[in-house]
Amino acid sequence: INSAVGSEGIAAGQIMDINSEGKEVSLSELNFIHRHKTGKFIEASIVSGVIIGGGNEEEIERMRNFGKYVGMAYQLWNDIVDVIGSPEMREKTGRDMMRDKATYPKLVGIDGSKKHAKELIAEAKQELAYFDPTRAAPLDHLVNFIVSFGNNN
């Protein structure tokens, strides 16, 4: 949890995100921002639960990968919804664009962003397939929620 929040996690991603406003960033840099700003936190939350629940090394690693994929997919959908909006959103769309933030839609467009998010979700579900479907159902529902929120296709 400490590494997810500190200078190797959320703090690093947030600093790079702020410093990248108004600048051109590469896809690699954007992946770093999203991976650290959101992904590390989700990963740490999921992995902590597996460790507390007595998971073995393989289960921990699969859930670590699951958390990485879900974290990235969540941030991608968040970027997409900021552009296209959704009935569930209470805040205005276009906030990232107004601040000239580095986002997936800005770099690869909406369609490219949706495609990549769907690939990440498929990877996450592949990691879940290792586990008993009944026990994995809450995490499967989490993944389905992420891709349904603000999904206008």
Disulfide bonds with the S-S distance in Angstrom:
none
